Amino acid sequence: MPLHSLRSLHLGYCGSIPQLPERLGGLTALTEPSIWNCGGIKFLPESIQQLTNLLILDIAACPELKLWCTADENVMKLAHIKRKLSIRA
């Protein structure tokens, strides 16, 4: 299966990952990404705006990423998410 047809992606306990790659935007079928306990990730790449099929973005136990997602200057970057935006501390 080609990566561009990937529908869900779950990252957990990845404290050593400093950021997600810009090519994340190439996963155009992605609907439900989850990021848990990845304290090294502080922001989402600009290409997140290319993921127009997103239904839910689930972020848990990533305090700096949560701050980035809820900052006024970034809210519009996530406005295309069709349903619930779930961001927990």
Buried (B, 14 or more C-beta within 10 A) or exposed (E): EEEEEBEEBEBEEBEEBEBBEEEBBBBEEBBBBBBBEBBEBBBBBEBBBBBEBBEBBBBBBBEEBBBBBEEEEBEEBBEEBEEEBEBEE
